[in-house]
């Protein structure tokens, strides 16, 4: 056997899994198609540390977000990764939305998020004078993180415990053998074809997870969910930042609405929106600025005095399509698909960044579970 475990994908989930396995004493090789770590979903998001408010009680998203958030803040403090618990206000601008806030508070409590504070519009404006709302929920444990610094720290920990991360290497297929897998991979432009044997194979390929699973010999097709692509645009805001916290509207179908976030330098950005697409495309759409004005001014009228520019976008690897409820994380191990030594991650969108360390622990459990 060339290596004990191969992890496919060096995004935040792949790196967290590699670190977790290396800490358990496994020999780990991470194979990444791109020329850098975390170039897709892991680095094209709001970099928000979520509290665990929105997700159905008992779901993996709820459980692993709450656990992962605690683990993440602790990891950042110990490893010097830039992060800040700025807090967040979820705002209601109509009487009907106040009912939504009440339902969110109930759900959050069921998920173990016990620090939410319900406030009225007067208190919300005292906290954030440019805000316009009738009521809000204050989430003090929501924050922001430098996602790239987090990934570098995960990679550093994994490599310090013997893992290797190889870039510009595409996994094309995996053939089952009695004691594991023969993984076929190539370098850039299909050159330098290699075969690597491993006992365990962890599919953390994100947007490419379905393709990797389909390339594994004898993988049951019915255990591979359909992939839906949802592009979200992010917009920069001119001028000084009037807010000290993140500002979120009540959730909308398919996502959390156009929210206002801050980076660790205090700069504002708005987004993401949601557009269903057929192919991965990271071209910013300058036309969305007008829509953002309309949606954001309901809670921040001052946005009308600012210049908005679409700067970048991300693509979410969803496994539920238009009009369907947002699907839970899907992490499948040998008891699910019947292939020893294989774990697949599907649909790891938000709160995947927050949940990364908890997802890594969960994956190790799936790998080791027995019937």
C-alpha positions in Angstrom: 0.0 0.0 0.0 1.5 3.4 -1.1 -0.4 5.5 1.5 -3.0 4.8 4.1 -5.5 7.5 3.2 -6.0 9.8 0.1 -8.1 12.9 0.6 -9.4 14.4 -2.7 -9.6 18.1 -2.5 -7.7 20.8 -0.6 -10.5 23.1 0.3 -11.3 23.8 3.9 -13.1 20.4 4.4 -10.4 18.4 2.8 -7.7 20.1 4.8 -9.7 19.7 8.1 -10.2 16.0 7.3 -6.5 15.5 6.5 -5.5 17.2 9.7 -7.9 15.1 11.8 -6.7 11.9 10.2 -3.0 12.9 10.6 -3.6 13.7 14.3 -5.0 10.1 14.6 -1.6 8.8 13.3 -2.7 8.1 9.7 -0.5 8.6 6.7 -2.4 11.1 4.6 -2.0 12.4 1.0 -4.1 15.3 -0.2 -4.6 15.6 -3.9 -5.8 18.9 -5.3 -6.4 19.7 -8.9 -5.9 23.4 -8.7 -2.5 25.2 -8.2 -3.4 26.5 -4.7 -5.5 25.4 -1.7 -9.1 26.5 -1.3 -9.6 28.2 -4.6 -13.3 27.5 -5.0 -16.2 27.5 -2.4 -13.8 27.7 0.5 -12.5 31.1 -0.5 -15.5 32.5 -2.3 -17.9 33.1 0.6 -18.8 35.6 3.3 -16.2 34.3 5.8 -18.9 34.3 8.5 -18.7 32.2 11.6 -22.3 31.1 12.0 -23.9 30.5 15.4 -26.3 27.7 14.3 -29.6 29.6 14.1 -31.2 28.7 10.8 -30.9 24.9 10.4 -33.6 22.3 11.2 -33.1 20.9 14.8 -31.3 17.5 14.7 -29.8 18.1 11.3 -26.1 17.7 10.6 -26.0 21.4 9.7 -27.4 22.3 13.1 -25.4 19.9 15.2 -22.1 20.4 13.4 -22.4 24.2 13.1 -22.9 24.6 16.9 -20.1 22.2 17.7 -17.9 23.5 14.9 -18.3 27.1 15.9 -17.0 26.4 19.4 -14.1 24.4 18.0 -13.3 27.0 15.4 -13.0 29.9 17.8 -10.9 27.8 20.1 -8.6 26.7 17.2 -8.3 30.3 16.0 -7.3 31.5 19.5 -4.7 28.7 19.9 -3.2 29.0 16.4 -3.4 32.8 16.0 -5.8 32.7 13.1 -7.5 36.1 12.6 -11.1 36.0 13.7 -13.5 38.3 15.5 -16.9 37.8 17.3 -18.5 40.9 16.0 -22.0 39.7 16.5 -24.9 39.9 14.1 -28.4 41.5 14.0 -31.1 39.7 12.1 -33.7 42.4 11.3 -37.4 42.5 10.7 -38.7 45.4 8.6 -42.4 44.4 8.5 -44.8 42.9 11.1 -44.9 39.6 9.3 -41.1 39.3 9.6 -41.3 39.7 13.3 -43.1 36.4 13.4 -40.2 35.0 11.4 -37.8 36.3 14.0 -39.8 34.6 16.8 -39.7 31.3 14.9 -35.9 31.7 14.3 -35.4 32.3 18.0 -37.3 29.1 18.9 -35.3 27.1 16.3 -32.0 28.5 17.6 -32.8 27.5 21.2 -33.7 24.0 20.0 -30.3 23.9 18.3 -28.5 24.8 21.5 -27.9 28.5 20.6 -28.9 30.0 23.9 -27.3 33.5 23.6 -29.8 35.1 21.2 -31.3 38.4 22.4 -34.6 39.7 21.1 -34.6 43.5 20.8 -37.0 46.2 19.5 -36.3 48.7 16.7 -35.3 51.4 19.2 -32.6 49.2 20.7 -31.4 48.0 17.3 -31.0 51.6 16.2 -29.1 52.4 19.4 -26.7 49.7 18.5 -26.5 50.5 14.8 -27.8 54.1 14.2 -28.1 53.8 10.4 -30.2 50.6 10.7 -34.0 50.7 9.9 -36.1 47.9 11.4 -39.0 47.1 13.6 -37.3 44.4 15.7 -34.1 42.3 15.6 -32.3 39.3 17.0 -28.9 39.9 18.4 -26.5 37.0 17.9 -23.3 37.8 19.9 -21.5 34.6 19.0 -21.6 35.2 15.2 -18.3 36.4 13.8 -15.9 36.6 10.9 -12.7 34.8 10.1 -9.8 34.9 7.7 -10.7 31.8 5.7 -7.3 31.5 3.9 -5.4 31.9 7.2 -7.6 29.2 8.6 -6.8 26.8 5.7 -3.1 27.5 6.0 -3.2 26.6 9.7 -5.1 23.4 8.9 -2.5 22.5 6.2 0.3 23.4 8.6 -1.1 21.1 11.3 -1.7 18.3 8.9 1.8 18.5 7.4 3.4 18.8 10.9 1.9 15.4 11.6 3.1 13.8 8.4 0.4 14.6 5.9 1.4 15.7 2.3 -0.5 18.1 0.1 0.1 17.8 -3.6 -1.3 20.4 -6.0 -2.0 20.3 -9.7 -3.0 16.7 -9.5 -6.4 15.5 -10.8 -8.0 12.3 -9.6 -9.6 10.6 -12.6 -10.7 7.2 -11.3 -10.4 4.8 -8.4 -10.5 1.0 -8.8 -11.4 -1.1 -5.8 -9.0 -3.8 -4.6 -9.3 -6.3 -1.8 -7.6 -4.0 0.7 -8.5 -0.5 -0.6 -8.2 1.4 -3.8 -5.9 2.1 -6.8 -6.3 5.8 -7.5 -5.5 7.0 -11.0 -4.4 10.6 -11.2 -2.7 13.0 -13.7 -0.8 16.3 -13.5 -1.6 19.5 -15.4 -3.0 19.0 -18.9 -3.3 15.2 -18.3 0.4 14.7 -18.1 2.4 12.4 -15.7 -0.3 9.8 -15.1 0.2 7.9 -11.9 -1.5 5.2 -9.9 -1.4 5.3 -6.1 -2.7 2.6 -3.8 -4.5 3.5 -0.6 -6.5 1.9 2.1 -9.0 4.8 2.6 -10.4 7.3 0.2 -12.1 10.5 1.3 -13.9 12.5 -1.3 -13.9 16.2 -0.3 -13.9 17.5 -3.9 -16.7 20.1 -3.3 -18.1 21.2 -6.6 -16.5 18.1 -8.1 -17.6 15.6 -5.5 -20.2 13.9 -7.7 -17.7 13.5 -10.6 -15.2 11.9 -8.2 -17.8 9.5 -6.8 -18.9 8.5 -10.3 -15.3 7.6 -11.2 -15.0 5.1 -8.3 -15.5 1.5 -9.5 -18.8 -0.1 -8.5 -20.0 3.0 -6.7 -23.8 2.7 -6.6 -25.2 5.5 -8.8 -28.3 5.9 -6.6 -26.0 7.0 -3.7 -24.7 10.0 -5.7 -27.0 13.0 -5.3 -27.7 15.3 -8.2 -25.5 18.5 -8.2 -27.2 21.9 -8.4 -25.1 25.0 -8.9 -26.1 28.3 -7.2 -24.0 31.4 -8.0 -23.9 34.2 -5.5 -22.6 37.7 -6.3 -20.8 39.9 -3.7 -20.9 43.7 -4.0 -18.5 46.3 -2.5 -19.8 49.5 -0.9 -18.1 52.8 -1.2 -17.3 55.1 1.7 -16.8 54.6 5.4 -18.4 51.7 7.3 -21.3 52.8 9.6 -21.8 49.4 11.1 -19.9 47.5 13.8 -21.9 44.3 13.4 -23.1 42.0 10.6 -26.6 42.8 9.4 -28.9 40.1 8.1 -32.5 40.3 6.8 -34.8 37.5 7.6 -34.1 34.4 5.5 -35.5 34.0 2.0 -36.1 31.0 -0.2 -32.8 29.4 -1.1 -30.6 31.4 1.3 -30.2 34.0 4.0 -31.0 37.1 1.9 -28.7 39.9 0.9 -26.8 40.6 4.0 -24.2 43.1 5.0 -20.9 41.7 6.3 -17.6 43.1 7.3 -14.1 41.8 6.7 -11.4 41.9 9.4 -10.2 45.3 8.0 -13.7 46.7 8.6 -14.7 47.0 4.9 -18.3 46.3 4.0 -19.7 44.0 1.4 -23.2 42.9 0.5 -24.3 39.5 -0.7 -24.7 36.9 -1.8 -27.7 36.7 -4.0 -28.7 33.5 -5.7 -28.8 32.5 -9.3 -29.2 28.9 -10.5 -26.6 28.1 -13.2 -25.7 25.1 -15.3 -21.9 25.5 -15.4 -19.4 26.9 -12.9 -18.8 30.5 -13.8 -17.0 33.1 -11.6 -17.7 36.1 -13.7 -19.1 39.0 -11.6 -22.4 40.3 -12.8 -22.3 44.1 -12.7 -26.1 44.2 -13.3 -26.9 43.0 -9.8 -26.1 46.4 -8.2 -29.6 47.8 -8.9 -31.3 44.7 -7.3 -29.0 45.1 -4.3 -30.1 48.7 -3.8 -33.7 47.6 -3.8 -33.3 44.8 -1.3 -30.8 46.4 1.1 -32.5 49.8 1.5 -35.3 48.2 3.4 -33.0 47.9 6.4 -30.3 50.4 5.4 -31.7 53.4 3.6 -28.3 55.0 3.5 -27.2 52.5 0.9 -28.8 54.7 -1.7 -26.0 57.3 -1.1 -23.3 54.7 -1.8 -21.7 53.3 -4.9 -22.0 49.6 -5.3 -19.7 47.4 -7.4 -19.9 43.7 -8.0 -16.4 42.5 -7.1 -16.6 38.7 -7.1 -18.9 35.7 -6.8 -19.0 32.2 -5.5 -20.7 29.0 -6.5 -22.5 26.8 -3.9 -22.4 23.0 -4.4 -26.1 22.4 -3.5 -27.9 19.0 -3.6 -31.3 20.6 -3.6 -32.6 22.6 -6.5 -34.9 25.5 -7.1 -38.1 25.5 -5.0 -36.9 22.7 -2.8 -36.0 23.1 0.9 -32.3 23.4 1.5 -30.8 20.0 1.9 -28.7 18.9 4.8 -25.0 18.1 4.6 -24.6 14.6 3.2 -21.6 12.6 4.5 -21.7 8.9 3.5 -19.5 6.1 4.7 -19.2 2.4 4.1 -22.5 1.6 5.9 -24.3 3.9 3.4 -22.8 3.0 0.0 -21.3 -0.4 0.8 -17.7 0.4 -0.2 -15.2 -0.2 2.6 -12.7 2.7 3.3 -14.7 5.3 1.3 -16.3 8.5 2.7 -18.0 11.0 0.4 -19.0 14.6 1.2 -21.8 16.1 -0.8 -23.6 19.5 -0.6 -21.1 21.1 1.8 -22.3 24.7 1.5 -22.9 27.2 4.3 -22.3 26.6 7.2 -19.5 24.4 5.9 -16.7 26.8 6.9 -18.0 27.1 10.4 -18.5 23.3 10.7 -15.2 22.2 9.1 -13.5 20.9 12.3 -16.7 19.1 13.4 -17.3 17.7 9.9 -13.7 16.3 10.0 -14.4 14.5 13.3 -17.7 13.2 11.9 -15.9 11.9 8.8 -13.5 9.9 10.9 -16.4 8.4 12.7 -18.1 7.4 9.4 -14.9 5.9 8.2 -14.5 3.7 11.3 -18.2 2.7 11.8 -19.1 -0.9 11.6 -22.4 -2.7 11.0 
